[in-house]
Amino acid sequence: MAHIAWLGKKSPFCGNVTYGLATTEALKQRGHEISFIHFDTPAGSLGRHDPEPGPEVALPYLVKSQVYTIPSPGAQRELRESLERLRPHLVHASLTLSPLDFRLPDLCQQLGLPLVATFHPPFDAALRNLSSGTQQLTYQLYAPFLARYDRVVVFSDLQADVLMRLGVPAQRLAVIPNGVDPERWKPSLPAAESPELLELRQRFSGRRVFLYMGRIATEKNVEALLRAWRLVQPEGCTLVVVGDGPVRQALMQTYGPEIDVHWWGHEPDQARRLALLQLAEVFLLPSLVEGLSLALLEAMASGTACVATDAGADGEVLEGGAGIVISTQGVTTQLRTLLPVLRDQPVLTAELGRRARQRALARYTLERNIDQLEQLYAELVPQGSLAA
């Protein structure tokens, strides 16, 4: 089995954090040794369902957010010393959008360590809006450095095409979609509902729940959803907005209880997030740019009907009837038409939820993801190093 030095994030909560924790937990369950290297996390910030920490290295930082990290001047030296001490078989960097990302190829080459990256930044290959243009600049900045990594994990063929157009060799790219555990994220059974779900049913007292779960940021386009909700105000339904981010307070001042919007805030507890997905009739993702949303995959595996834009790989995930795909252009107008239909057709939403779970089981399981990662590691590590 391999000893993997995983360079990633444990806070603040975002898709990168979820990806890193879920992936390293699954790798450990298969017998691999994981040394988790991350920028220092305040004690007690992890949810109670996160895996037990293994060997860890905390790197100092100056600034850390959901989007980017600025390391302290001594972080690179500490990383080098840690890798020399740990002597892993390879380094897997779940890129944190940090200046350290650009120095990793030289560092790992000097140490003789294979280097794998997972490249998370969202994108919209069509460049249809300002947010997608900004993300394209990120891809242009990173491409010359990604070309020097041994392998770069991306989530879809569309994302790989963007990087290849920017000069990253095709042989360096590995398309490995995100995956979720369908035994953890699954529909509820009427005879065995969790205490969290029972509490939510009582809290919303029979109202039909439409759900957004994710960051509350400009690129997530939550305001377009809120505008549509205010225009329609579907009778008997409530919109629950789960998450936090830079535009949350501003949106809360404009859209509130008078139009039946419930601002839930950040939810660190996995059992409660699952219960919210199980309770929701429809999961809505109006993003302008995306990678491959883990929240979307969790909703699909939970049997929730899904509506998402075609940003990033999300449209690819739902194509062919696994959900409803809308354009990133004119989101409010499209949702204004769709919301009454989804309200009036519970049979439709139930069928969409069934198809969503089928798609997640067929293409987007964590087991499938780890199988592909192990194959990639075996290509990079000398013969025999991954043997039991």
N, C-alpha and C positions, 0 to 999 in steps of 0.2 A: 504494500500500500504506500501511497505517496505522503510526504510531508509538504504541505502547502502553506506558504506564507500569504495570508489573505490581507491585502491592504484595502480598507474600505471605511465605512461610516457606521457608527452606532447611534448617533444623534446629530442634529434634531431629526425627528421622525419624517421620513419621506420614502419614496419608492426604492431608492438606493439602499436605505437601511433595511427595509423589508427583504429586498433581494439578497443582500449579504448575509443576514441572519438565517433566512430560510435555506439558502444554498449551503452555507458552512455547516449548519445543523445536519442537513441530509448527507453531506460528504462524511461527517464524523460518524453517522450511523452506519455508513458503509465501510468503516474501518480506517479512513484516512486521518492523519494527524493534521490539525489546523492550528496555526499560530496567527491570531487575529491582531493585525497592526492597524491602529486607528488613532485619530486625533482625540485627545483626552476627553473622556465622557464623565460628567458629574455623576457621582454615586446616586443610585436609585432612580435613574431616568428611564430604565428599561421596564417594559410591561411585565407582568407576572408570568406571562406565557412564553417569554423569550427563552432560548436555550441557556443552559448553564455555561458560564464563561470558561473557556479553556485557556491555554497559555496566551497572554496578551502583552502587547507593547503599546504604550500610550505615547503618542508624539505631541510635542507642545504646539500650540497654535496661537495666532493673534486674533483672528476673526473666523467664525464658523456659522454658516447658515444652511438652510435647506438646499441652496443652489451652489454655493462656492465656499472654499476654505482657504484662508491665508495662513500658512505655517509660520512658526517662529523661525528665526535665523538658524537655530541649532537642530531643526527637525531632520534635515537631510543627513547630517552626521549621525544622529541617533538612529535613523533608519539603517544606515550602512552598518553601524556597529551591531545592531540587532540582527540583521541578516547574516553577518559574519558569525555571530554567536549561535543563531538558530540552525544555520546550515540546512535550509529546506531544499527539496528537490526542484521546486519552481516557485515563482511569485505570480499571484493572480491579483491584479489591481482592479477593483470595482471603482472606476475613476470618479474622483470626488470633485472635479473641476477645481484643481489646485495647481499652483506653479510647480509643485513637486511632480505632477504627472509628466511634465516635459523632461525631467531629469532622470526618470526611471530607466529608459533604455540604456543610457551610458552607465548608470550605476550597476544594473544587472549584467551588462556585458562585461564590466570589469570584474564582477564576482563570479562570472561563468554560470549564471542562473537563467533558465528560460523564463520569459516574461509574457504573461497573458493579460489582456485588458478586457474588461466589459465596458462598452461605451454607451452611456445612458442618455445623453442629451436628446430631448424631443426634437422633432423636425416635421416639416411639411414639404415634401419634395416638389410640390407645385408652386411654392413661394407665392401664396395668395394673399398674404397679409403682413403687417409690420412685424408681428411676433415671429412668423416663419423666417422673415429676412434676418432678424437678429440671431435666430438659432443657426441659420446658414453661415453666419460669420463665425460662430463657435466651431462649426464643422471645418471651415476653411483654416482656422487657426490650428486645430488639432491634427488635421490630416497629415502634414509632413512628419509629425512625431509618431502618430499611429503606424505609419509605414515602417517604422523601426522596431515596433513590438513584434515578437515572434508570432503571436496570434491576437486578433481583435474579435471578441464576441459581440455580435450585433443581433437584434431581435427579429429582423425581417429582411427579405430580399430587397425591399424598397430602401431600407437604411443602408444596406451593403452597396446598392447602386449609387447612392449619394456619395459615399466615401470613395468608391472606385472612380467616379467622375472627378474627384478631387485629388486623385493620384495614389490612393492606397492600393497596393497590388491585391488582386483577387485571391491569390494563394495565402495571403495573410489574414483573410476574413473568414470567420466561422459563423454561420447563421444558426443561432440556438435560441429559439423563442423562450421568453419567460415561462415558468411553470408554477402551478399551485398544487397543493395536496388535496385531492378530491375527497379524501376521508376526513379532512379537517374542515374544508369549505364544501358544504353539502346542504341540500334542502332539509328542512325540519320534518320530523315525523309527528303526525298528530298525537300519537300516544306517548311520545317521548320528547316533548318540547323542553328546552333548557329553562332554568330559572330566569336567565336574562331575557329570553324571548317572551316568557309569560309576563314578566314585569313590563316589557315594552307594549305588549298587547293591552294591558291594563292602562298604561300611560296614555296611549293614543286612542283608547276606548272605541275601537271599531272603525276608526277613520282609515281610509286607504292611503298608504304611504308611498310617495315618490321620493327618490333618494339621490342626492349627490354626495360623493365621498372622495376627498382629495384635497390638494392644496387650494387655498383661496388666493389665487394670483391672477394677474392680467392674462397670461397665456392660457389659463384654464377656462376663460370666457364665461365665468359663472354669471356675470351680469346679464348676458344674453338669455340664459335660462330664467333668471329672475324676472326679466322684462316680459318674457312670454308667459310666465306664471301669473304675473299681475294682470296681463291682458285677458287671460282665460279664466283664472280663479276657479278651477274645476270643483264643482260642488262635491262635498263629502271627502275631499282629498287634502292632504297636507304635504308640503315639500320640506323634507328634512335635509339640512346642509351640514355635513360632517366634515370637519377639518379646520385648519387655521392657515393664515398667511397674510401677506402685506396689505391686501385690499379688503380684508374681512370687516374691519370696523367701519370703513366708509360705506360698504354695501349694507351693513346692518342698520345704518341710520336711514337708509332709503327704503329698504324692503324688510318688513317685519311681520308681527303677528296679525296685523289688520288684513293681510292677504294670505294668511295661513302658511307662513314660512317659519319653520322652527330652526333656529341657529344652535346646533348641537355643540360645536366646538371640537377641539382635538379629542379623539378617543383612543387612548393607548391600550385599552384592554381588548385583546383579540376575541374573547368570547362575546363581548358586547358588540364588536364590529360585525361578527358573524350573525348575531341575532338581528342587528339592523338590516343586514342584507336579506336574511330569511323573512323578515317582516315586510320588507319593501315589495311592492308590486312591480315597480319599474325603477331601473337604475339609469341615470342620465349623465352623460359625459360630453359636455359641449366644447371641448378643447380646440384651440386654434393650432397648437402644435402638440405632439405626443411622441413617445418612443413606443413602448408597448405597455399599456397601463396594467399594473398588477391589480389595482382596485377593480378594473373591468373584468379581469380573469377570475378574481374572487367572486364577483357578482354572478358571473356565468356559471361557475362551479356550484354556487349556492342555489341555482335554479331561478334566478331573477331575470325578468325580461329586460333587455339592454337596448339603449339608444345611445349611439356615439357618433361623433364626426369621423370623417375619413382622414383625419390627421394622423401622421405617423403610420403605424401598423394596425391601428384599431379598426379601420374599415376592412382590412384584410381578415382580421379575426372574425368579424361578424358577417362577412359576405356569404351569399348563398343561403340566406334564410335563418342564420343563427341569431340575428338581431336586426335592428333597424339602423341603417347607415345614412347620415345626413352630411351635407357639405359644410365645410368651415365658413362658407360665405352665406350670409342670411340665416344664421342659426335661429334668431328670434322668430322670424317669419315661418320657418319650417316647424319649429316647436309649437307655435301658435296653432298650426293646423293639426299637428300630431297629438297634442295633449288631450283634446276632446275625444279623439278616436280611442286613445289608450284608456281614458276614463270610462267610455261607454262599451268597451269590448273586453271584459275580463277573460273571456275564453281565448281571445287573441293573446293577451299578456301571459296567460298560463301556458299556451303553446310555445310562445317565444322563450319563456323560461325553460321549458323542457328541451328545446332545441339548443339553447345556450349551454346547458349542462352537457349535452351530448357532444357538442363541439369541443368544450374544455376537456372532456375525457378522451376524445380522439386525438387532440393535437397539443394540448397545453398542460400536461401533468408535470409535476416536479420530478417524478421518476424518469420520464423521458428526457427532461432537461439534464439531469445528473448523468444519465447514460451517455449523452453526447459530450458532456464535459469530461467524463472519464476517458472517452475515446480520444479527445483532443489532448489531454494530459499525456496519454500513452504515446502519442506521436512526438512529444517534445522531450520526455524524460528518457534517459538511456535505458536500453533493454534490461529488464529484470528489476528495475527500481520500484515498479508498481506491484511486484509479486507479493503475495501474502506472506 
